[in-house]
Amino acid sequence: MKINDVTLTIREGMVVWPGEPEVDLHRVKKLEEGANANVTYMGFAVHTGTHVDAPRHFIADGNSVDLLDLNMLIGEVTVVEIPQDVDHISAAVIARSGLAVGTERVLFKTRNSNYWVENRGDFQPGFVGITEDGAQALVELGVKLVGIDYLSIAPYKMSRPTHLVLLKEKMVVIEGLDLSKVKPGKYTLYCLPLKLANADGAPARVILIED
């Protein structure tokens, strides 16, 4: 059994969505200064790094992240690699991907993963995302969980249409995955977001297990 950790490390200075707070991660109690123990403070938006979107992110009365079905966050997942020259994951791209009807969980590996390899600290507005018609194609295939290797499932400045299609269907959305070292194929997914009351999302530790 091999465990692939596809979670971004949360650290100060990491890339965040434009307009969201920078990561604040520092010790407030220090052994070397006479404290009884080291204690670290963390402050950042819930959509920082590798995270899960809850329906409430775009739907006012949608479920919050603490109410997500854990059965969908654990189970077989298909990693699909999208060609490097693809700018958007449209319905046509999904049709060519070979995804079968009834596939419940899918993660898209795109050229976005190169940003993590290159350790790009600045936001990349040209990242690959799923278009509205691509999202609808996933719904029609019966997908219940979808993830991608950048900070949004939707292309930059096109967030709302894609998210609404997915979240209205109560699809679980995972964003900010690092799939740079993962090959396409079948894995067992474990995605456990923090249990934050009434929140529209939460950071998550995500691993893919291969036999």
C-alpha positions as CSV (number, residue, x, y, z in Angstrom):
1,M,0.0,0.0,0.0
2,K,1.3,3.4,-1.0
3,I,0.0,6.7,0.6
4,N,0.0,9.7,-1.7
5,D,-0.4,13.0,0.3
6,V,-1.9,15.4,-2.2
7,T,-2.4,18.2,0.4
8,L,-0.7,21.6,0.2
9,T,1.3,22.6,3.3
10,I,-0.3,25.6,4.9
11,R,2.5,28.1,5.6
12,E,3.0,31.8,5.7
13,G,3.6,33.3,2.3
14,M,1.7,30.6,0.4
15,V,-0.5,31.7,-2.5
16,V,-4.1,32.6,-1.6
17,W,-7.1,33.7,-3.6
18,P,-7.0,37.4,-4.4
19,G,-8.6,39.5,-1.7
20,E,-8.5,36.8,0.9
21,P,-6.3,37.2,4.0
22,E,-2.7,36.0,3.9
23,V,-1.8,33.1,6.2
24,D,-0.8,34.0,9.7
25,L,1.0,31.1,11.4
26,H,3.2,31.9,14.3
27,R,4.1,30.8,17.8
28,V,2.4,32.8,20.5
29,K,4.1,30.8,23.3
30,K,7.8,29.7,23.0
31,L,9.8,27.2,25.1
32,E,13.0,29.3,24.5
33,E,11.2,32.3,26.1
34,G,10.3,30.4,29.2
35,A,6.8,29.1,28.3
36,N,5.7,25.8,29.6
37,A,5.0,24.6,26.0
38,N,5.1,25.8,22.4
39,V,1.7,27.0,21.1
40,T,1.1,28.1,17.5
41,Y,-1.6,30.5,16.4
42,M,-3.2,30.1,12.9
43,G,-5.3,32.6,11.0
44,F,-6.5,32.3,7.4
45,A,-9.6,31.9,5.3
46,V,-11.3,28.5,5.2
47,H,-10.7,28.3,1.4
48,T,-6.9,28.4,1.9
49,G,-4.7,25.6,0.5
50,T,-6.3,22.2,0.0
51,H,-9.9,22.6,1.0
52,V,-13.5,21.6,0.5
53,D,-16.3,23.8,-0.6
54,A,-19.7,23.3,1.0
55,P,-22.9,24.3,-0.7
56,R,-23.2,27.3,1.5
57,H,-20.2,28.8,-0.3
58,F,-22.5,30.0,-3.1
59,I,-26.0,29.0,-1.9
60,A,-27.4,31.1,1.0
61,D,-29.4,28.3,2.6
62,G,-27.0,25.5,1.5
63,N,-25.5,23.0,3.9
64,S,-22.4,24.0,5.8
65,V,-19.2,22.0,5.7
66,D,-19.8,20.2,9.0
67,L,-22.9,18.6,7.5
68,L,-21.2,17.0,4.5
69,D,-21.7,13.3,4.0
70,L,-18.4,11.5,5.0
71,N,-19.4,8.6,2.8
72,M,-18.7,10.7,-0.2
73,L,-15.4,11.9,1.2
74,I,-14.0,8.4,1.4
75,G,-14.0,5.8,-1.4
76,E,-12.8,5.0,-4.9
77,V,-11.7,7.9,-7.0
78,T,-10.5,8.3,-10.5
79,V,-7.6,10.7,-11.3
80,V,-8.0,12.0,-14.9
81,E,-5.0,13.7,-16.5
82,I,-6.0,16.6,-18.8
83,P,-3.6,17.5,-21.6
84,Q,-1.3,20.3,-20.9
85,D,-2.6,22.5,-23.8
86,V,-6.2,22.5,-22.5
87,D,-7.2,25.9,-21.1
88,H,-10.7,25.0,-19.7
89,I,-12.3,21.7,-18.8
90,S,-15.5,21.9,-21.0
91,A,-18.1,19.3,-21.7
92,A,-16.2,18.4,-24.9
93,V,-13.0,17.8,-22.9
94,I,-14.9,15.6,-20.4
95,A,-16.4,13.6,-23.2
96,R,-12.9,12.9,-24.5
97,S,-11.6,12.0,-21.1
98,G,-13.1,8.5,-21.0
99,L,-15.0,9.0,-17.8
100,A,-17.8,6.4,-17.5
101,V,-21.4,7.0,-16.5
102,G,-21.7,6.3,-12.8
103,T,-18.2,7.4,-11.9
104,E,-18.8,8.9,-8.4
105,R,-15.5,10.6,-7.6
106,V,-13.1,12.3,-10.0
107,L,-10.0,14.4,-9.6
108,F,-8.6,16.4,-12.5
109,K,-4.8,16.6,-12.9
110,T,-4.0,19.6,-15.2
111,R,-1.1,21.8,-16.0
112,N,-2.0,23.6,-12.7
113,S,0.1,20.9,-10.9
114,N,3.2,22.4,-12.4
115,Y,2.6,25.5,-10.3
116,W,3.2,23.5,-7.1
117,V,6.3,21.9,-8.6
118,E,7.7,25.3,-9.5
119,N,6.7,26.6,-6.1
120,R,4.9,29.6,-7.6
121,G,4.1,32.0,-4.7
122,D,2.0,34.4,-6.8
123,F,-1.5,33.8,-7.9
124,Q,-1.9,32.4,-11.4
125,P,-5.1,33.7,-13.1
126,G,-4.6,31.5,-16.1
127,F,-5.2,28.3,-14.2
128,V,-7.3,25.5,-15.7
129,G,-10.9,25.2,-14.3
130,I,-14.2,23.6,-15.2
131,T,-16.6,25.6,-17.3
132,E,-20.4,25.7,-16.6
133,D,-21.1,23.1,-19.4
134,G,-18.3,21.0,-18.1
135,A,-19.9,21.0,-14.7
136,Q,-23.2,20.0,-16.2
137,A,-21.6,17.1,-18.0
138,L,-20.2,15.9,-14.6
139,V,-23.7,16.0,-13.1
140,E,-25.1,14.0,-16.1
141,L,-22.4,11.4,-15.6
142,G,-23.5,11.0,-11.9
143,V,-20.4,12.4,-10.3
144,K,-20.8,13.1,-6.6
145,L,-17.3,14.5,-5.8
146,V,-14.9,16.5,-8.0
147,G,-11.5,17.9,-7.3
148,I,-8.9,20.0,-9.1
149,D,-5.3,21.0,-8.7
150,Y,-5.7,24.8,-8.1
151,L,-7.6,27.1,-5.8
152,S,-10.9,27.1,-7.6
153,I,-12.8,24.4,-9.5
154,A,-14.0,27.2,-11.9
155,P,-11.9,29.4,-14.3
156,Y,-10.8,32.8,-12.9
157,K,-13.7,35.3,-12.9
158,M,-16.1,32.6,-13.9
159,S,-16.6,31.2,-10.5
160,R,-20.4,31.4,-9.9
161,P,-21.9,29.5,-12.8
162,T,-19.7,26.4,-12.3
163,H,-20.1,26.4,-8.5
164,L,-23.8,26.7,-8.7
165,V,-24.2,23.8,-11.1
166,L,-22.1,21.6,-8.8
167,L,-23.2,22.7,-5.4
168,K,-27.0,22.8,-6.2
169,E,-26.5,19.0,-6.8
170,K,-24.8,18.8,-3.4
171,M,-21.6,17.6,-5.2
172,V,-18.5,17.7,-3.0
173,V,-15.9,20.1,-4.3
174,I,-12.2,19.7,-3.4
175,E,-9.8,22.5,-4.5
176,G,-6.1,23.2,-4.1
177,L,-4.9,19.6,-4.6
178,D,-1.3,18.9,-5.4
179,L,-1.5,16.0,-8.0
180,S,2.0,16.6,-9.4
181,K,3.3,13.3,-8.2
182,V,0.2,11.2,-8.9
183,K,-0.4,9.2,-12.0
184,P,-3.9,8.9,-13.6
185,G,-5.9,5.9,-12.5
186,K,-7.9,4.5,-9.6
187,Y,-7.2,5.2,-5.9
188,T,-8.9,5.2,-2.6
189,L,-9.6,8.7,-1.5
190,Y,-9.6,9.9,2.1
191,C,-10.6,13.6,2.4
192,L,-11.3,14.9,5.9
193,P,-12.2,18.6,6.2
194,L,-12.1,20.3,9.6
195,K,-15.5,20.2,11.3
196,L,-16.2,23.9,11.4
197,A,-19.7,24.9,12.5
198,N,-21.8,26.8,9.9
199,A,-18.8,27.3,7.6
200,D,-18.9,27.5,3.8
201,G,-15.7,25.5,3.5
202,A,-12.8,24.0,5.4
203,P,-9.1,23.1,5.0
204,A,-8.7,19.3,4.5
205,R,-6.0,16.7,4.6
206,V,-6.4,14.6,1.5
207,I,-4.6,11.3,0.7
208,L,-4.9,8.9,-2.2
209,I,-4.0,5.2,-1.4
210,E,-2.9,2.8,-4.1
211,D,-2.4,-0.9,-3.6
